[in-house]
């Protein structure tokens, strides 16, 4: 039986992107970790479904400051329509020479209850965004306005971000290491496996810190390891 969205969220808040990449690798998924980005404001996990914005290269006859006055401007429209609980994911083609967004738009997303903001480009107002509680991930700070390099062209459609395909509704999980993208239809089974893997890895780390060798322990090829792990789980209510 699948968990509710709230239960899935609770599980994914407790697992690392490293563990999730291993669980996904077992299923044949090798390209789910968004490359060349980092978290601006370390803290608890980010978990939410993808709501996307896609940029193409800017063109001078289309991208003047007056475009911001247009309520149909995809960047501004996308921010205003991003649902509560979603992660706003921006395809900036890996180009951080101009901002993907800035502090005001990030603040608006936070006020709307969004779960986070991710770009493979850069954010302006990086010091302000770094102080926000809403998780934010980018490549590097970028002060120039997005219009100098980016033309907003599509909202909530499939995009690429950091070399990874992101479809609307995919589940994004971010920690202080990075961000992974989980197809929604397997998110529940991956989450359940990852929480089990996390418990075992916590047990292994505790044993290694106490001086144990990894041979026979990780992976658990020694039959005694399974008995030790069962006792550890019972003792720690895991």
C-alpha positions as CSV (number, residue, x, y, z in Angstrom):
1,X,0.0,0.0,0.0
2,X,1.4,3.4,-0.9
3,X,1.8,6.1,1.7
4,X,-0.1,9.3,1.5
5,X,1.8,12.4,0.2
6,X,2.3,13.5,3.8
7,X,3.8,10.2,4.7
8,X,6.0,10.1,1.7
9,X,7.2,13.6,2.5
10,X,8.0,12.6,6.1
11,X,10.1,9.7,4.9
12,X,12.0,11.7,2.3
13,X,12.9,14.3,4.9
14,X,14.9,11.7,6.7
15,X,17.1,10.3,3.9
16,X,20.1,11.6,2.1
17,X,20.6,12.2,-1.6
18,X,23.5,9.7,-1.5
19,X,21.2,7.0,-0.3
20,X,18.6,7.9,-2.9
21,X,21.0,7.7,-5.7
22,X,22.0,4.2,-4.7
23,X,18.3,3.1,-4.4
24,X,17.7,4.5,-7.9
25,X,20.9,2.9,-9.3
26,X,19.5,-0.5,-8.3
27,X,16.5,0.3,-10.6
28,X,18.8,1.3,-13.5
29,X,18.6,5.1,-13.0
30,X,22.1,6.7,-13.3
31,X,21.3,10.3,-14.1
32,X,19.1,11.8,-11.4
33,X,21.6,14.0,-9.5
34,X,21.6,17.6,-10.6
35,X,25.2,18.6,-11.4
36,X,27.2,21.7,-10.6
37,X,24.9,23.3,-8.0
38,X,25.1,23.7,-4.3
39,X,22.8,24.7,-1.4
40,X,22.9,28.3,-0.4
41,X,21.4,27.9,3.1
42,X,22.2,24.6,4.8
43,X,19.4,23.1,6.8
44,X,16.7,20.3,6.8
45,X,15.9,18.4,3.6
46,X,13.9,20.0,0.8
47,X,11.1,17.8,-0.5
48,X,8.5,18.8,-3.1
49,X,7.2,18.2,-6.6
50,X,8.7,20.0,-9.6
51,X,7.1,23.1,-11.0
52,X,9.3,24.3,-13.9
53,X,10.5,27.4,-15.7
54,X,12.5,27.1,-19.0
55,X,14.8,29.7,-20.4
56,X,16.3,30.0,-23.9
57,X,19.0,32.5,-24.8
58,X,17.8,36.1,-24.7
59,X,17.2,38.2,-27.8
60,X,17.6,42.0,-27.7
61,X,14.3,42.8,-29.5
62,X,12.3,40.7,-27.0
63,X,14.1,41.1,-23.7
64,X,13.9,44.7,-22.5
65,X,12.9,45.8,-19.0
66,X,9.4,46.6,-20.2
67,X,8.7,42.8,-20.4
68,X,8.5,42.7,-16.6
69,X,5.3,44.8,-16.8
70,X,3.6,42.0,-18.9
71,X,1.5,39.8,-16.5
72,X,2.1,36.9,-19.0
73,X,5.9,37.1,-18.6
74,X,6.7,33.5,-18.0
75,X,9.1,34.1,-15.2
76,X,6.7,36.4,-13.2
77,X,3.7,34.3,-14.1
78,X,5.4,31.1,-13.1
79,X,6.4,32.5,-9.7
80,X,2.8,33.7,-9.0
81,X,1.3,30.4,-10.1
82,X,3.8,28.0,-8.4
83,X,1.7,25.9,-6.0
84,X,2.2,25.5,-2.3
85,X,4.6,22.6,-1.6
86,X,6.2,22.7,-5.0
87,X,9.9,23.2,-5.9
88,X,10.4,25.9,-8.5
89,X,13.0,24.4,-10.9
90,X,14.7,26.7,-13.5
91,X,16.4,25.5,-16.7
92,X,19.0,28.1,-17.2
93,X,21.1,25.9,-19.6
94,X,23.9,25.9,-16.9
95,X,24.5,29.6,-17.7
96,X,25.2,31.6,-14.5
97,X,26.4,34.7,-16.3
98,X,23.0,36.3,-15.7
99,X,20.6,35.7,-12.8
100,X,17.9,33.1,-13.0
101,X,15.9,35.0,-10.4
102,X,16.6,37.2,-7.4
103,X,15.7,37.9,-3.8
104,X,12.2,39.4,-4.4
105,X,11.0,36.5,-6.4
106,X,12.5,33.9,-4.1
107,X,10.7,35.7,-1.2
108,X,7.4,35.6,-3.1
109,X,7.9,31.8,-3.5
110,X,8.6,31.4,0.2
111,X,5.5,33.4,1.1
112,X,3.4,31.2,-1.2
113,X,4.6,28.1,0.7
114,X,6.9,26.7,-1.9
115,X,9.3,24.0,-0.8
116,X,12.3,25.4,-2.5
117,X,14.0,26.9,-5.6
118,X,16.6,25.3,-7.8
119,X,18.5,26.5,-10.8
120,X,21.5,25.3,-12.8
121,X,22.3,28.9,-13.3
122,X,22.8,31.6,-10.6
123,X,20.7,33.8,-8.4
124,X,21.2,37.5,-7.8
125,X,20.8,38.9,-4.2
126,X,22.6,35.7,-3.1
127,X,23.4,37.0,0.4
128,X,19.7,37.7,1.0
129,X,18.6,34.3,-0.4
130,X,21.2,32.6,1.7
131,X,19.5,33.9,4.8
132,X,16.1,32.6,3.9
133,X,14.6,29.5,5.5
134,X,13.3,28.2,2.1
135,X,16.0,25.9,0.6
136,X,17.7,27.4,-2.4
137,X,20.3,25.8,-4.8
138,X,22.3,27.4,-7.6
139,X,25.6,27.3,-9.4
140,X,27.1,30.6,-8.3
141,X,26.0,34.2,-7.5
142,X,25.1,36.3,-10.5
143,X,24.2,39.9,-10.3
144,X,23.1,40.8,-13.9
145,X,19.4,40.7,-14.6
146,X,18.1,37.6,-16.3
147,X,17.2,39.6,-19.4
148,X,20.8,40.0,-20.4
149,X,21.1,36.3,-21.1
150,X,17.8,34.5,-20.5
151,X,14.5,34.6,-22.3
152,X,11.7,32.9,-20.3
153,X,9.8,30.7,-22.7
154,X,7.9,27.9,-20.9
155,X,6.2,27.2,-17.6
156,X,5.6,23.7,-16.1
157,X,6.9,21.7,-19.0
158,X,9.7,19.1,-19.2
159,X,13.1,20.8,-18.8
160,X,16.8,20.0,-18.3
161,X,18.4,21.2,-15.1
162,X,22.1,20.4,-14.4
163,X,22.0,17.7,-17.1
164,X,19.0,15.9,-15.6
165,X,15.5,15.6,-17.1
166,X,12.9,17.1,-14.9
167,X,9.2,16.6,-15.6
168,X,6.4,18.5,-13.8
169,X,5.3,16.5,-10.8
170,X,8.6,14.7,-10.3
171,X,9.7,14.6,-6.7
172,X,12.8,16.6,-5.8
173,X,14.8,15.8,-2.7
174,X,17.6,18.1,-1.7
175,X,20.0,18.0,1.3
176,X,23.2,19.8,2.1
177,X,25.0,17.8,-0.6
178,X,22.7,18.4,-3.6
179,X,19.4,17.6,-5.3
180,X,18.0,14.3,-6.8
181,X,15.0,14.0,-9.1
182,X,12.6,11.0,-8.5
183,X,10.0,10.0,-11.0
184,X,6.7,10.2,-9.1
185,X,5.5,6.7,-10.0
186,X,8.4,5.1,-8.2
187,X,9.0,7.7,-5.4
188,X,7.1,5.6,-2.8
189,X,9.1,2.4,-3.3
190,X,12.4,4.3,-3.5
191,X,11.6,6.2,-0.3
192,X,10.7,3.0,1.5
193,X,14.0,1.3,0.4
194,X,16.0,4.4,1.2
195,X,14.7,4.6,4.8
196,X,15.7,1.0,5.3
197,X,19.1,1.7,3.8
198,X,19.5,4.7,6.1
199,X,18.8,2.6,9.2
200,X,21.4,0.0,8.1
201,X,24.0,2.6,7.3
202,X,23.5,4.3,10.7
203,X,24.2,0.9,12.3
204,X,27.3,0.3,10.1
205,X,28.7,3.8,10.9
206,X,28.2,3.2,14.6
207,X,30.1,-0.1,14.3
208,X,32.9,1.4,12.2
209,X,33.3,4.3,14.7
210,X,33.7,1.7,17.4
211,X,36.6,0.1,15.5
212,X,34.9,-2.6,13.4
213,X,36.2,-3.5,10.0
214,X,34.0,-3.0,6.9
215,X,34.7,-6.6,5.7
216,X,31.6,-8.7,6.3
217,X,29.8,-5.6,7.6
218,X,29.3,-3.5,4.6
219,X,28.0,-5.3,2.6
220,X,26.7,-7.7,5.4
221,X,28.3,-10.9,4.1
222,X,29.1,-12.1,7.6
223,X,26.0,-13.9,9.0
224,X,26.7,-12.5,12.4
225,X,26.2,-9.0,11.0
226,X,22.5,-9.6,10.5
227,X,22.0,-10.7,14.0
228,X,23.9,-7.7,15.4
229,X,21.8,-5.4,13.1
230,X,18.5,-7.0,14.3
231,X,19.5,-6.4,17.9
232,X,20.6,-2.9,17.2
233,X,17.3,-2.0,15.5
234,X,15.3,-3.4,18.4
235,X,17.5,-1.5,20.9
236,X,17.2,1.8,19.0
237,X,13.6,1.4,17.9
238,X,14.6,1.6,14.2
